[in-house]
Amino acid sequence: MLHDLQKSFADVALTNSVEALLPHVATPRGAIERRLGVYHANTLNSLIDVLSAAYPVIQRIVGDRFFQALAKDFITTHPPQQPTLFRYGDALPDFISSFAPANDLPYLPDVARLEWTRVEAYFAADSAALNPERLAEVPAEQIADIKFSVSPTLRLLESDVPIFTIWHVNQPDQDRVPEVDFSHPESGFVLRPAHTVMQRVVPLETLIWLRALTSGETLGTATELALTHENTFDLQNTLRQHLADGTFTEFYL
Amino acid sequence: MSDFASGTPSAAWVEIHSENFFAAGGPRIAQLEQVREHYAISCHGVGLSIGSAQGVDADHLSTLRTLVDRFEPGLVSEHLSFSVVDDIYVNDLLPVPYTEEALVTVAQNVDQTQERLGQQILVENPSSYLTFVDSVLTEWDFLTALSQRTGCGLLLDVNNIYVSAENNGFDTTAYLDGIPGDAVGEIHLAGHSLEGDGEDRLLIDTHGDNVADPVWSLYQLALEKLGPRPTLIEWDTDIPDLEVLLGEAETAQRHIDSVSSSEGSSRVA
C-alpha cells in the first residue's frame, strides 16, 4: 500500500530508520543506505536551518554544536505537522524547558519565547495604526468607556528573568557581553508597526494595562488595574506612547 | 529578492516558493507586491504533496488559492513527490513508486488542486536517489499518463532528469522522447554535486552550483525536441552574486535562441 511505503520513507527522512523501507527499494543494497542518508540529511539539515533562523539568540547563547543537538532532538520528537515552515518551531521554548542539558540555563525557555513572538509578529497580518486625532473627538466624560482593537502583531511578555536585556546583549553587533543580573524580572511587548519588528521593556503596571485592553476591558477598567498595581502609573504618557507606536488600530464606544 | 523589488535586473519572471508567502501579512508579502509591479510571478510549491496517499490538505489549497488570487501568477507548479504522511510534514521531496495505485492517487490530488485553483498546474519531475521494487512504469510514462488523465502540464527539470538517470540508470534520450512535448510549460535548470566513485558514485541535487556541462547538453537536446520553453535557473543554497546568476540565464537564453524560429518568444528567468 502506498501509505505504508510513505510512512516507512518518512521514518527514513526523519530518523534514518531504514528497515521498513528497504524491502520496497530496488536500488542495490550496497549503495542504498548512503542514498537513504541523503534524504535524512536533507530533511534534518533543512529543518535545523529553519529553527536556526527563528532562534538566532538561543543559538548564540548555547553555541552551534549544542544548538544542533537541541534542534535534532526537537525535530525527531516534534516533526512539523504542516508545510508552512515559518510556523515551525513554536513548541521549542517548552521543549527547552524539558531538555535536561539546558537545565543550568533556566532563563533559556523565556528568551526562546521572546524570539518566537518576534517571528509571530513578523508574519502577522498588516494593520493601520489608529489616528490619535480621532480620540480627540471623544467627549471627556466618555474617555473611560473606550475599548481598543490592538494590532495583530502585538505580543505581551512577562518573565522572571531579564529576557529583553539578554536578547539585546546577544545581538550580532554586541561583541562583548556585559554582566547581566539574571534575578531581575522584565516585562514588555513586541510589535511590528510597519515592516520592522520592535520590542520594548515596560513596567509591570503598563503590561497589566495592555493586557486588560487586549482582552477587551475599557480604558477606565484597564487604568484602574494598572493604578492598583502601581499608583504612579501615568495614563496620559503611556497612552500617548502607544498611540505613537501603533499599538492600537481602532476604538469603540 | 530585494534586487528584484527595485525592478532593475532583466528577467522574464520571478518564481517564488509558494509556502514562503503563506503569511497573513508582513514584509515578505509587501516585498512581493513590489516585485509584482515589475515582473510576472510564478508560484512554485514545495509543500502541497500531490504524491501523498492521504490526499492534499484543504487548508493548504485554500491558502494557495488566496495567494494565486492576489498575485495572479502566470504559472503554478508542484512536484511529483510526497512530503506529508499521517499529518507529519517531512521537509523533502520524496519520490513515489510508479505504480497504478500511485498514479490514481496523484491524479486525484492534481484534479482536486486544479479544481480548487481554477487553473492548470504544472507538475515537476523529481530528482531521486533510488527506485522502487513495485514500480511498473517509467517516470516519463507515469508523467505522460498523469498529464493525460488530469490535463496538467509538466515542468521539466532537466537537471533532475540527469541526476536521476545517472543515479538510477535510465536513458535520458528515451525520457525526452517519451515526454509529451506539448504538455511541457516550463523548464528548470540547476546545479548538482558529485560524490564518490564506482558503485558509490552519487549525484546530489543541491541547487547550489553552476549548471553542469552534461545538463546544458541535455537542455539543448530538450529544446531541439520541444522547441523553446520558458526556463528558470534554480539556485537556492550558496547563492552567488546576481551577475553569476544572470550569466547562467544568458547561457540558457543562447540555447533557446539557437532553436527559436522567428515567432519563438520563450524567455529565461
Chai-1 contact restraints between the chains, C-beta under 6 A:
chainA,res_idxA,chainB,res_idxB,connection_type,confidence,min_distance_angstrom,max_distance_angstrom,comment,restraint_id
A,L2,B,A53,contact,1.0,0.0,6.0,A-B,restraint_1
A,L2,B,E101,contact,1.0,0.0,6.0,A-B,restraint_2
A,L2,B,A102,contact,1.0,0.0,6.0,A-B,restraint_3
A,L2,B,T105,contact,1.0,0.0,6.0,A-B,restraint_4
A,H3,B,A53,contact,1.0,0.0,6.0,A-B,restraint_5
A,Q6,B,A53,contact,1.0,0.0,6.0,A-B,restraint_6
A,Q6,B,F82,contact,1.0,0.0,6.0,A-B,restraint_7
A,Q6,B,V85,contact,1.0,0.0,6.0,A-B,restraint_8
A,K7,B,V85,contact,1.0,0.0,6.0,A-B,restraint_9
A,F9,B,L94,contact,1.0,0.0,6.0,A-B,restraint_10
A,A10,B,V85,contact,1.0,0.0,6.0,A-B,restraint_11
A,A10,B,I88,contact,1.0,0.0,6.0,A-B,restraint_12
A,A10,B,V90,contact,1.0,0.0,6.0,A-B,restraint_13
A,A13,B,V90,contact,1.0,0.0,6.0,A-B,restraint_14
A,A13,B,D92,contact,1.0,0.0,6.0,A-B,restraint_15
A,H24,B,F132,contact,1.0,0.0,6.0,A-B,restraint_16
A,H24,B,V133,contact,1.0,0.0,6.0,A-B,restraint_17
A,V25,B,L130,contact,1.0,0.0,6.0,A-B,restraint_18
A,A26,B,T131,contact,1.0,0.0,6.0,A-B,restraint_19
A,A26,B,F132,contact,1.0,0.0,6.0,A-B,restraint_20
A,A26,B,V133,contact,1.0,0.0,6.0,A-B,restraint_21
A,T27,B,L130,contact,1.0,0.0,6.0,A-B,restraint_22
A,T27,B,T131,contact,1.0,0.0,6.0,A-B,restraint_23
A,G30,B,E199,contact,1.0,0.0,6.0,A-B,restraint_24
A,A31,B,E199,contact,1.0,0.0,6.0,A-B,restraint_25
A,R35,B,Y129,contact,1.0,0.0,6.0,A-B,restraint_26
A,R35,B,L130,contact,1.0,0.0,6.0,A-B,restraint_27
A,V38,B,Y129,contact,1.0,0.0,6.0,A-B,restraint_28
A,V38,B,I204,contact,1.0,0.0,6.0,A-B,restraint_29
A,Y39,B,D92,contact,1.0,0.0,6.0,A-B,restraint_30
A,N42,B,D92,contact,1.0,0.0,6.0,A-B,restraint_31
A,T43,B,V90,contact,1.0,0.0,6.0,A-B,restraint_32
A,T43,B,N91,contact,1.0,0.0,6.0,A-B,restraint_33
A,T43,B,D92,contact,1.0,0.0,6.0,A-B,restraint_34
A,S46,B,N91,contact,1.0,0.0,6.0,A-B,restraint_35
A,L47,B,N91,contact,1.0,0.0,6.0,A-B,restraint_36
A,P79,B,I88,contact,1.0,0.0,6.0,A-B,restraint_37
A,P80,B,Y89,contact,1.0,0.0,6.0,A-B,restraint_38
A,Q81,B,D87,contact,1.0,0.0,6.0,A-B,restraint_39
A,Q82,B,Y89,contact,1.0,0.0,6.0,A-B,restraint_40
A,P83,B,E19,contact,1.0,0.0,6.0,A-B,restraint_41
A,P83,B,G47,contact,1.0,0.0,6.0,A-B,restraint_42
A,P83,B,Y89,contact,1.0,0.0,6.0,A-B,restraint_43
A,T84,B,E19,contact,1.0,0.0,6.0,A-B,restraint_44
A,T84,B,F22,contact,1.0,0.0,6.0,A-B,restraint_45
A,Y122,B,G26,contact,1.0,0.0,6.0,A-B,restraint_46
A,F123,B,A23,contact,1.0,0.0,6.0,A-B,restraint_47
A,F123,B,G26,contact,1.0,0.0,6.0,A-B,restraint_48
A,A125,B,A24,contact,1.0,0.0,6.0,A-B,restraint_49
A,A125,B,G25,contact,1.0,0.0,6.0,A-B,restraint_50
A,D126,B,G25,contact,1.0,0.0,6.0,A-B,restraint_51
A,H195,B,P27,contact,1.0,0.0,6.0,A-B,restraint_52
